[in-house]
Amino acid sequence: MCLPIDDTAMLCWLKNQRAVLEAWRNELTCRPETTDTMINRVEQHYNWLSEEISRLDAPRRAA
């Protein structure tokens, strides 16, 4: 079964998740035990999420 998705609520939730990832990334850079691999993994997810948000938000901006 496919349920309709409230695009506004979904985009808000995704943007909040991106903000959490950004805060996490910033915190990781301050910790001495953090490895480059850890930072890169969070950064990759942050970048992917940012691209998805842009893709989903583009039709809304065009309207």
mmCIF file of the N, C-alpha and C atoms, coordinates in Angstrom:
data_MODEL
# 
_entry.id   MODEL 
# 
loop_
_atom_site.group_PDB 
_atom_site.id 
_atom_site.type_symbol 
_atom_site.label_atom_id 
_atom_site.label_alt_id 
_atom_site.label_comp_id 
_atom_site.label_asym_id 
_atom_site.label_entity_id 
_atom_site.label_seq_id 
_atom_site.pdbx_PDB_ins_code 
_atom_site.Cartn_x 
_atom_site.Cartn_y 
_atom_site.Cartn_z 
_atom_site.occupancy 
_atom_site.B_iso_or_equiv 
_atom_site.pdbx_formal_charge 
_atom_site.auth_seq_id 
_atom_site.auth_comp_id 
_atom_site.auth_asym_id 
_atom_site.auth_atom_id 
_atom_site.pdbx_PDB_model_num 
ATOM 1   N N  . MET A 1 1  ? 0.844  -1.166 0.000  1.00 0.00 ? 1  MET A N  1 
ATOM 2   C CA . MET A 1 1  ? 0.000  0.000  0.000  1.00 0.00 ? 1  MET A CA 1 
ATOM 3   C C  . MET A 1 1  ? 0.895  1.236  0.000  1.00 0.00 ? 1  MET A C  1 
ATOM 4   N N  . CYS A 1 2  ? 0.537  2.212  -0.771 1.00 0.00 ? 2  CYS A N  1 
ATOM 5   C CA . CYS A 1 2  ? 1.314  3.432  -0.884 1.00 0.00 ? 2  CYS A CA 1 
ATOM 6   C C  . CYS A 1 2  ? 0.526  4.585  -0.255 1.00 0.00 ? 2  CYS A C  1 
ATOM 7   N N  . LEU A 1 3  ? 1.110  5.219  0.738  1.00 0.00 ? 3  LEU A N  1 
ATOM 8   C CA . LEU A 1 3  ? 0.440  6.326  1.399  1.00 0.00 ? 3  LEU A CA 1 
ATOM 9   C C  . LEU A 1 3  ? 0.959  7.645  0.855  1.00 0.00 ? 3  LEU A C  1 
ATOM 10  N N  . PRO A 1 4  ? 0.089  8.644  0.742  1.00 0.00 ? 4  PRO A N  1 
ATOM 11  C CA . PRO A 1 4  ? 0.573  9.949  0.287  1.00 0.00 ? 4  PRO A CA 1 
ATOM 12  C C  . PRO A 1 4  ? 1.510  10.548 1.332  1.00 0.00 ? 4  PRO A C  1 
ATOM 13  N N  . ILE A 1 5  ? 2.507  11.224 0.841  1.00 0.00 ? 5  ILE A N  1 
ATOM 14  C CA . ILE A 1 5  ? 3.505  11.829 1.726  1.00 0.00 ? 5  ILE A CA 1 
ATOM 15  C C  . ILE A 1 5  ? 3.322  13.337 1.694  1.00 0.00 ? 5  ILE A C  1 
ATOM 16  N N  . ASP A 1 6  ? 3.281  13.936 2.851  1.00 0.00 ? 6  ASP A N  1 
ATOM 17  C CA . ASP A 1 6  ? 3.218  15.391 2.945  1.00 0.00 ? 6  ASP A CA 1 
ATOM 18  C C  . ASP A 1 6  ? 4.618  15.916 2.658  1.00 0.00 ? 6  ASP A C  1 
ATOM 19  N N  . ASP A 1 7  ? 4.825  16.445 1.459  1.00 0.00 ? 7  ASP A N  1 
ATOM 20  C CA . ASP A 1 7  ? 6.148  16.888 1.040  1.00 0.00 ? 7  ASP A CA 1 
ATOM 21  C C  . ASP A 1 7  ? 6.734  17.946 1.961  1.00 0.00 ? 7  ASP A C  1 
ATOM 22  N N  . THR A 1 8  ? 5.910  18.852 2.451  1.00 0.00 ? 8  THR A N  1 
ATOM 23  C CA . THR A 1 8  ? 6.402  19.902 3.327  1.00 0.00 ? 8  THR A CA 1 
ATOM 24  C C  . THR A 1 8  ? 6.945  19.306 4.622  1.00 0.00 ? 8  THR A C  1 
ATOM 25  N N  . ALA A 1 9  ? 6.205  18.399 5.210  1.00 0.00 ? 9  ALA A N  1 
ATOM 26  C CA . ALA A 1 9  ? 6.645  17.763 6.456  1.00 0.00 ? 9  ALA A CA 1 
ATOM 27  C C  . ALA A 1 9  ? 7.888  16.910 6.227  1.00 0.00 ? 9  ALA A C  1 
ATOM 28  N N  . MET A 1 10 ? 7.919  16.194 5.101  1.00 0.00 ? 10 MET A N  1 
ATOM 29  C CA . MET A 1 10 ? 9.074  15.349 4.804  1.00 0.00 ? 10 MET A CA 1 
ATOM 30  C C  . MET A 1 10 ? 10.325 16.200 4.609  1.00 0.00 ? 10 MET A C  1 
ATOM 31  N N  . LEU A 1 11 ? 10.212 17.283 3.847  1.00 0.00 ? 11 LEU A N  1 
ATOM 32  C CA . LEU A 1 11 ? 11.368 18.154 3.633  1.00 0.00 ? 11 LEU A CA 1 
ATOM 33  C C  . LEU A 1 11 ? 11.840 18.776 4.942  1.00 0.00 ? 11 LEU A C  1 
ATOM 34  N N  . CYS A 1 12 ? 10.915 19.154 5.780  1.00 0.00 ? 12 CYS A N  1 
ATOM 35  C CA . CYS A 1 12 ? 11.277 19.706 7.088  1.00 0.00 ? 12 CYS A CA 1 
ATOM 36  C C  . CYS A 1 12 ? 12.047 18.668 7.897  1.00 0.00 ? 12 CYS A C  1 
ATOM 37  N N  . TRP A 1 13 ? 11.567 17.430 7.901  1.00 0.00 ? 13 TRP A N  1 
ATOM 38  C CA . TRP A 1 13 ? 12.231 16.363 8.643  1.00 0.00 ? 13 TRP A CA 1 
ATOM 39  C C  . TRP A 1 13 ? 13.629 16.099 8.081  1.00 0.00 ? 13 TRP A C  1 
ATOM 40  N N  . LEU A 1 14 ? 13.743 16.061 6.747  1.00 0.00 ? 14 LEU A N  1 
ATOM 41  C CA . LEU A 1 14 ? 15.046 15.832 6.118  1.00 0.00 ? 14 LEU A CA 1 
ATOM 42  C C  . LEU A 1 14 ? 16.018 16.963 6.434  1.00 0.00 ? 14 LEU A C  1 
ATOM 43  N N  . LYS A 1 15 ? 15.533 18.193 6.409  1.00 0.00 ? 15 LYS A N  1 
ATOM 44  C CA . LYS A 1 15 ? 16.392 19.337 6.728  1.00 0.00 ? 15 LYS A CA 1 
ATOM 45  C C  . LYS A 1 15 ? 16.837 19.295 8.186  1.00 0.00 ? 15 LYS A C  1 
ATOM 46  N N  . ASN A 1 16 ? 15.965 18.832 9.070  1.00 0.00 ? 16 ASN A N  1 
ATOM 47  C CA . ASN A 1 16 ? 16.363 18.660 10.473 1.00 0.00 ? 16 ASN A CA 1 
ATOM 48  C C  . ASN A 1 16 ? 17.427 17.583 10.616 1.00 0.00 ? 16 ASN A C  1 
ATOM 49  N N  . GLN A 1 17 ? 17.290 16.511 9.852  1.00 0.00 ? 17 GLN A N  1 
ATOM 50  C CA . GLN A 1 17 ? 18.296 15.448 9.886  1.00 0.00 ? 17 GLN A CA 1 
ATOM 51  C C  . GLN A 1 17 ? 19.642 15.965 9.387  1.00 0.00 ? 17 GLN A C  1 
ATOM 52  N N  . ARG A 1 18 ? 19.613 16.809 8.364  1.00 0.00 ? 18 ARG A N  1 
ATOM 53  C CA . ARG A 1 18 ? 20.850 17.396 7.846  1.00 0.00 ? 18 ARG A CA 1 
ATOM 54  C C  . ARG A 1 18 ? 21.493 18.292 8.908  1.00 0.00 ? 18 ARG A C  1 
ATOM 55  N N  . ALA A 1 19 ? 20.681 19.036 9.644  1.00 0.00 ? 19 ALA A N  1 
ATOM 56  C CA . ALA A 1 19 ? 21.213 19.885 10.717 1.00 0.00 ? 19 ALA A CA 1 
ATOM 57  C C  . ALA A 1 19 ? 21.862 19.042 11.812 1.00 0.00 ? 19 ALA A C  1 
ATOM 58  N N  . VAL A 1 20 ? 21.258 17.907 12.117 1.00 0.00 ? 20 VAL A N  1 
ATOM 59  C CA . VAL A 1 20 ? 21.838 17.000 13.119 1.00 0.00 ? 20 VAL A CA 1 
ATOM 60  C C  . VAL A 1 20 ? 23.173 16.458 12.617 1.00 0.00 ? 20 VAL A C  1 
ATOM 61  N N  . LEU A 1 21 ? 23.222 16.055 11.352 1.00 0.00 ? 21 LEU A N  1 
ATOM 62  C CA . LEU A 1 21 ? 24.474 15.552 10.777 1.00 0.00 ? 21 LEU A CA 1 
ATOM 63  C C  . LEU A 1 21 ? 25.554 16.631 10.789 1.00 0.00 ? 21 LEU A C  1 
ATOM 64  N N  . GLU A 1 22 ? 25.169 17.858 10.513 1.00 0.00 ? 22 GLU A N  1 
ATOM 65  C CA . GLU A 1 22 ? 26.138 18.955 10.526 1.00 0.00 ? 22 GLU A CA 1 
ATOM 66  C C  . GLU A 1 22 ? 26.695 19.164 11.934 1.00 0.00 ? 22 GLU A C  1 
ATOM 67  N N  . ALA A 1 23 ? 25.828 19.130 12.929 1.00 0.00 ? 23 ALA A N  1 
ATOM 68  C CA . ALA A 1 23 ? 26.277 19.274 14.319 1.00 0.00 ? 23 ALA A CA 1 
ATOM 69  C C  . ALA A 1 23 ? 27.178 18.108 14.718 1.00 0.00 ? 23 ALA A C  1 
ATOM 70  N N  . TRP A 1 24 ? 26.820 16.907 14.296 1.00 0.00 ? 24 TRP A N  1 
ATOM 71  C CA . TRP A 1 24 ? 27.614 15.728 14.602 1.00 0.00 ? 24 TRP A CA 1 
ATOM 72  C C  . TRP A 1 24 ? 28.986 15.830 13.946 1.00 0.00 ? 24 TRP A C  1 
ATOM 73  N N  . ARG A 1 25 ? 28.998 16.256 12.691 1.00 0.00 ? 25 ARG A N  1 
ATOM 74  C CA . ARG A 1 25 ? 30.257 16.427 11.962 1.00 0.00 ? 25 ARG A CA 1 
ATOM 75  C C  . ARG A 1 25 ? 31.144 17.446 12.673 1.00 0.00 ? 25 ARG A C  1 
ATOM 76  N N  . ASN A 1 26 ? 30.573 18.560 13.086 1.00 0.00 ? 26 ASN A N  1 
ATOM 77  C CA . ASN A 1 26 ? 31.342 19.583 13.791 1.00 0.00 ? 26 ASN A CA 1 
ATOM 78  C C  . ASN A 1 26 ? 31.883 19.071 15.122 1.00 0.00 ? 26 ASN A C  1 
ATOM 79  N N  . GLU A 1 27 ? 31.081 18.280 15.815 1.00 0.00 ? 27 GLU A N  1 
ATOM 80  C CA . GLU A 1 27 ? 31.538 17.707 17.088 1.00 0.00 ? 27 GLU A CA 1 
ATOM 81  C C  . GLU A 1 27 ? 32.669 16.714 16.864 1.00 0.00 ? 27 GLU A C  1 
ATOM 82  N N  . LEU A 1 28 ? 32.548 15.900 15.822 1.00 0.00 ? 28 LEU A N  1 
ATOM 83  C CA . LEU A 1 28 ? 33.591 14.912 15.541 1.00 0.00 ? 28 LEU A CA 1 
ATOM 84  C C  . LEU A 1 28 ? 34.945 15.565 15.275 1.00 0.00 ? 28 LEU A C  1 
ATOM 85  N N  . THR A 1 29 ? 34.931 16.710 14.608 1.00 0.00 ? 29 THR A N  1 
ATOM 86  C CA . THR A 1 29 ? 36.203 17.369 14.285 1.00 0.00 ? 29 THR A CA 1 
ATOM 87  C C  . THR A 1 29 ? 36.922 17.874 15.526 1.00 0.00 ? 29 THR A C  1 
ATOM 88  N N  . CYS A 1 30 ? 36.211 18.013 16.624 1.00 0.00 ? 30 CYS A N  1 
ATOM 89  C CA . CYS A 1 30 ? 36.817 18.498 17.878 1.00 0.00 ? 30 CYS A CA 1 
ATOM 90  C C  . CYS A 1 30 ? 37.347 17.374 18.766 1.00 0.00 ? 30 CYS A C  1 
ATOM 91  N N  . ARG A 1 31 ? 36.972 16.160 18.476 1.00 0.00 ? 31 ARG A N  1 
ATOM 92  C CA . ARG A 1 31 ? 37.385 15.034 19.321 1.00 0.00 ? 31 ARG A CA 1 
ATOM 93  C C  . ARG A 1 31 ? 38.720 14.463 18.857 1.00 0.00 ? 31 ARG A C  1 
ATOM 94  N N  . PRO A 1 32 ? 39.645 14.273 19.796 1.00 0.00 ? 32 PRO A N  1 
ATOM 95  C CA . PRO A 1 32 ? 40.971 13.763 19.408 1.00 0.00 ? 32 PRO A CA 1 
ATOM 96  C C  . PRO A 1 32 ? 40.947 12.321 18.884 1.00 0.00 ? 32 PRO A C  1 
ATOM 97  N N  . GLU A 1 33 ? 39.979 11.529 19.300 1.00 0.00 ? 33 GLU A N  1 
ATOM 98  C CA . GLU A 1 33 ? 39.935 10.124 18.873 1.00 0.00 ? 33 GLU A CA 1 
ATOM 99  C C  . GLU A 1 33 ? 39.267 9.928  17.510 1.00 0.00 ? 33 GLU A C  1 
ATOM 100 N N  . THR A 1 34 ? 38.772 11.003 16.925 1.00 0.00 ? 34 THR A N  1 
ATOM 101 C CA . THR A 1 34 ? 38.096 10.917 15.635 1.00 0.00 ? 34 THR A CA 1 
ATOM 102 C C  . THR A 1 34 ? 39.089 10.648 14.514 1.00 0.00 ? 34 THR A C  1 
ATOM 103 N N  . THR A 1 35 ? 38.711 9.711  13.653 1.00 0.00 ? 35 THR A N  1 
ATOM 104 C CA . THR A 1 35 ? 39.557 9.398  12.500 1.00 0.00 ? 35 THR A CA 1 
ATOM 105 C C  . THR A 1 35 ? 39.001 10.090 11.257 1.00 0.00 ? 35 THR A C  1 
ATOM 106 N N  . ASP A 1 36 ? 39.845 10.203 10.243 1.00 0.00 ? 36 ASP A N  1 
ATOM 107 C CA . ASP A 1 36 ? 39.398 10.773 8.974  1.00 0.00 ? 36 ASP A CA 1 
ATOM 108 C C  . ASP A 1 36 ? 38.260 9.951  8.382  1.00 0.00 ? 36 ASP A C  1 
ATOM 109 N N  . THR A 1 37 ? 38.311 8.649  8.572  1.00 0.00 ? 37 THR A N  1 
ATOM 110 C CA . THR A 1 37 ? 37.264 7.768  8.056  1.00 0.00 ? 37 THR A CA 1 
ATOM 111 C C  . THR A 1 37 ? 35.914 8.119  8.666  1.00 0.00 ? 37 THR A C  1 
ATOM 112 N N  . MET A 1 38 ? 35.894 8.370  9.959  1.00 0.00 ? 38 MET A N  1 
ATOM 113 C CA . MET A 1 38 ? 34.643 8.726  10.626 1.00 0.00 ? 38 MET A CA 1 
ATOM 114 C C  . MET A 1 38 ? 34.075 10.025 10.064 1.00 0.00 ? 38 MET A C  1 
ATOM 115 N N  . ILE A 1 39 ? 34.924 11.019 9.929  1.00 0.00 ? 39 ILE A N  1 
ATOM 116 C CA . ILE A 1 39 ? 34.483 12.313 9.408  1.00 0.00 ? 39 ILE A CA 1 
ATOM 117 C C  . ILE A 1 39 ? 34.009 12.160 7.966  1.00 0.00 ? 39 ILE A C  1 
ATOM 118 N N  . ASN A 1 40 ? 34.740 11.410 7.167  1.00 0.00 ? 40 ASN A N  1 
ATOM 119 C CA . ASN A 1 40 ? 34.365 11.210 5.765  1.00 0.00 ? 40 ASN A CA 1 
ATOM 120 C C  . ASN A 1 40 ? 33.018 10.520 5.618  1.00 0.00 ? 40 ASN A C  1 
ATOM 121 N N  . ARG A 1 41 ? 32.736 9.560  6.475  1.00 0.00 ? 41 ARG A N  1 
ATOM 122 C CA . ARG A 1 41 ? 31.455 8.857  6.400  1.00 0.00 ? 41 ARG A CA 1 
ATOM 123 C C  . ARG A 1 41 ? 30.296 9.782  6.708  1.00 0.00 ? 41 ARG A C  1 
ATOM 124 N N  . VAL A 1 42 ? 30.445 10.598 7.745  1.00 0.00 ? 42 VAL A N  1 
ATOM 125 C CA . VAL A 1 42 ? 29.391 11.557 8.084  1.00 0.00 ? 42 VAL A CA 1 
ATOM 126 C C  . VAL A 1 42 ? 29.256 12.598 6.973  1.00 0.00 ? 42 VAL A C  1 
ATOM 127 N N  . GLU A 1 43 ? 30.387 13.054 6.455  1.00 0.00 ? 43 GLU A N  1 
ATOM 128 C CA . GLU A 1 43 ? 30.383 14.050 5.378  1.00 0.00 ? 43 GLU A CA 1 
ATOM 129 C C  . GLU A 1 43 ? 29.704 13.504 4.117  1.00 0.00 ? 43 GLU A C  1 
ATOM 130 N N  . GLN A 1 44 ? 29.973 12.265 3.783  1.00 0.00 ? 44 GLN A N  1 
ATOM 131 C CA . GLN A 1 44 ? 29.335 11.655 2.607  1.00 0.00 ? 44 GLN A CA 1 
ATOM 132 C C  . GLN A 1 44 ? 27.814 11.595 2.789  1.00 0.00 ? 44 GLN A C  1 
ATOM 133 N N  . HIS A 1 45 ? 27.381 11.204 3.964  1.00 0.00 ? 45 HIS A N  1 
ATOM 134 C CA . HIS A 1 45 ? 25.944 11.121 4.217  1.00 0.00 ? 45 HIS A CA 1 
ATOM 135 C C  . HIS A 1 45 ? 25.321 12.519 4.194  1.00 0.00 ? 45 HIS A C  1 
ATOM 136 N N  . TYR A 1 46 ? 26.012 13.490 4.779  1.00 0.00 ? 46 TYR A N  1 
ATOM 137 C CA . TYR A 1 46 ? 25.548 14.872 4.767  1.00 0.00 ? 46 TYR A CA 1 
ATOM 138 C C  . TYR A 1 46 ? 25.400 15.377 3.327  1.00 0.00 ? 46 TYR A C  1 
ATOM 139 N N  . ASN A 1 47 ? 26.396 15.113 2.497  1.00 0.00 ? 47 ASN A N  1 
ATOM 140 C CA . ASN A 1 47 ? 26.351 15.551 1.098  1.00 0.00 ? 47 ASN A CA 1 
ATOM 141 C C  . ASN A 1 47 ? 25.230 14.872 0.330  1.00 0.00 ? 47 ASN A C  1 
ATOM 142 N N  . TRP A 1 48 ? 25.064 13.565 0.548  1.00 0.00 ? 48 TRP A N  1 
ATOM 143 C CA . TRP A 1 48 ? 23.987 12.832 -0.118 1.00 0.00 ? 48 TRP A CA 1 
ATOM 144 C C  . TRP A 1 48 ? 22.628 13.400 0.298  1.00 0.00 ? 48 TRP A C  1 
ATOM 145 N N  . LEU A 1 49 ? 22.455 13.636 1.581  1.00 0.00 ? 49 LEU A N  1 
ATOM 146 C CA . LEU A 1 49 ? 21.194 14.158 2.079  1.00 0.00 ? 49 LEU A CA 1 
ATOM 147 C C  . LEU A 1 49 ? 20.934 15.560 1.519  1.00 0.00 ? 49 LEU A C  1 
ATOM 148 N N  . SER A 1 50 ? 21.962 16.370 1.439  1.00 0.00 ? 50 SER A N  1 
ATOM 149 C CA . SER A 1 50 ? 21.812 17.714 0.867  1.00 0.00 ? 50 SER A CA 1 
ATOM 150 C C  . SER A 1 50 ? 21.370 17.643 -0.589 1.00 0.00 ? 50 SER A C  1 
ATOM 151 N N  . GLU A 1 51 ? 21.939 16.724 -1.347 1.00 0.00 ? 51 GLU A N  1 
ATOM 152 C CA . GLU A 1 51 ? 21.545 16.550 -2.754 1.00 0.00 ? 51 GLU A CA 1 
ATOM 153 C C  . GLU A 1 51 ? 20.096 16.091 -2.866 1.00 0.00 ? 51 GLU A C  1 
ATOM 154 N N  . GLU A 1 52 ? 19.689 15.180 -2.006 1.00 0.00 ? 52 GLU A N  1 
ATOM 155 C CA . GLU A 1 52 ? 18.305 14.700 -2.025 1.00 0.00 ? 52 GLU A CA 1 
ATOM 156 C C  . GLU A 1 52 ? 17.341 15.829 -1.675 1.00 0.00 ? 52 GLU A C  1 
ATOM 157 N N  . ILE A 1 53 ? 17.694 16.627 -0.694 1.00 0.00 ? 53 ILE A N  1 
ATOM 158 C CA . ILE A 1 53 ? 16.842 17.755 -0.309 1.00 0.00 ? 53 ILE A CA 1 
ATOM 159 C C  . ILE A 1 53 ? 16.709 18.720 -1.485 1.00 0.00 ? 53 ILE A C  1 
ATOM 160 N N  . SER A 1 54 ? 17.813 19.017 -2.142 1.00 0.00 ? 54 SER A N  1 
ATOM 161 C CA . SER A 1 54 ? 17.766 19.916 -3.300 1.00 0.00 ? 54 SER A CA 1 
ATOM 162 C C  . SER A 1 54 ? 16.896 19.336 -4.408 1.00 0.00 ? 54 SER A C  1 
ATOM 163 N N  . ARG A 1 55 ? 17.032 18.046 -4.643 1.00 0.00 ? 55 ARG A N  1 
ATOM 164 C CA . ARG A 1 55 ? 16.248 17.392 -5.695 1.00 0.00 ? 55 ARG A CA 1 
ATOM 165 C C  . ARG A 1 55 ? 14.757 17.432 -5.371 1.00 0.00 ? 55 ARG A C  1 
ATOM 166 N N  . LEU A 1 56 ? 14.410 17.166 -4.128 1.00 0.00 ? 56 LEU A N  1 
ATOM 167 C CA . LEU A 1 56 ? 12.995 17.153 -3.736 1.00 0.00 ? 56 LEU A CA 1 
ATOM 168 C C  . LEU A 1 56 ? 12.422 18.567 -3.633 1.00 0.00 ? 56 LEU A C  1 
ATOM 169 N N  . ASP A 1 57 ? 13.266 19.521 -3.302 1.00 0.00 ? 57 ASP A N  1 
ATOM 170 C CA . ASP A 1 57 ? 12.802 20.894 -3.107 1.00 0.00 ? 57 ASP A CA 1 
ATOM 171 C C  . ASP A 1 57 ? 12.726 21.670 -4.415 1.00 0.00 ? 57 ASP A C  1 
ATOM 172 N N  . ALA A 1 58 ? 13.417 21.222 -5.462 1.00 0.00 ? 58 ALA A N  1 
ATOM 173 C CA . ALA A 1 58 ? 13.461 21.946 -6.740 1.00 0.00 ? 58 ALA A CA 1 
ATOM 174 C C  . ALA A 1 58 ? 12.087 22.184 -7.351 1.00 0.00 ? 58 ALA A C  1 
ATOM 175 N N  . PRO A 1 59 ? 11.212 21.177 -7.428 1.00 0.00 ? 59 PRO A N  1 
ATOM 176 C CA . PRO A 1 59 ? 9.883  21.425 -8.007 1.00 0.00 ? 59 PRO A CA 1 
ATOM 177 C C  . PRO A 1 59 ? 9.069  22.441 -7.190 1.00 0.00 ? 59 PRO A C  1 
ATOM 178 N N  . ARG A 1 60 ? 9.289  22.482 -5.902 1.00 0.00 ? 60 ARG A N  1 
ATOM 179 C CA . ARG A 1 60 ? 8.565  23.417 -5.042 1.00 0.00 ? 60 ARG A CA 1 
ATOM 180 C C  . ARG A 1 60 ? 9.036  24.845 -5.297 1.00 0.00 ? 60 ARG A C  1 
ATOM 181 N N  . ARG A 1 61 ? 10.329 25.013 -5.527 1.00 0.00 ? 61 ARG A N  1 
ATOM 182 C CA . ARG A 1 61 ? 10.872 26.352 -5.793 1.00 0.00 ? 61 ARG A CA 1 
ATOM 183 C C  . ARG A 1 61 ? 10.444 26.834 -7.166 1.00 0.00 ? 61 ARG A C  1 
ATOM 184 N N  . ALA A 1 62 ? 10.289 25.914 -8.111 1.00 0.00 ? 62 ALA A N  1 
ATOM 185 C CA . ALA A 1 62 ? 9.922  26.284 -9.477 1.00 0.00 ? 62 ALA A CA 1 
ATOM 186 C C  . ALA A 1 62 ? 8.445  26.694 -9.574 1.00 0.00 ? 62 ALA A C  1 
ATOM 187 N N  . ALA A 1 63 ? 7.653  26.215 -8.645 1.00 0.00 ? 63 ALA A N  1 
ATOM 188 C CA . ALA A 1 63 ? 6.197  26.496 -8.693 1.00 0.00 ? 63 ALA A CA 1 
ATOM 189 C C  . ALA A 1 63 ? 5.867  27.910 -8.237 1.00 0.00 ? 63 ALA A C  1 
# 
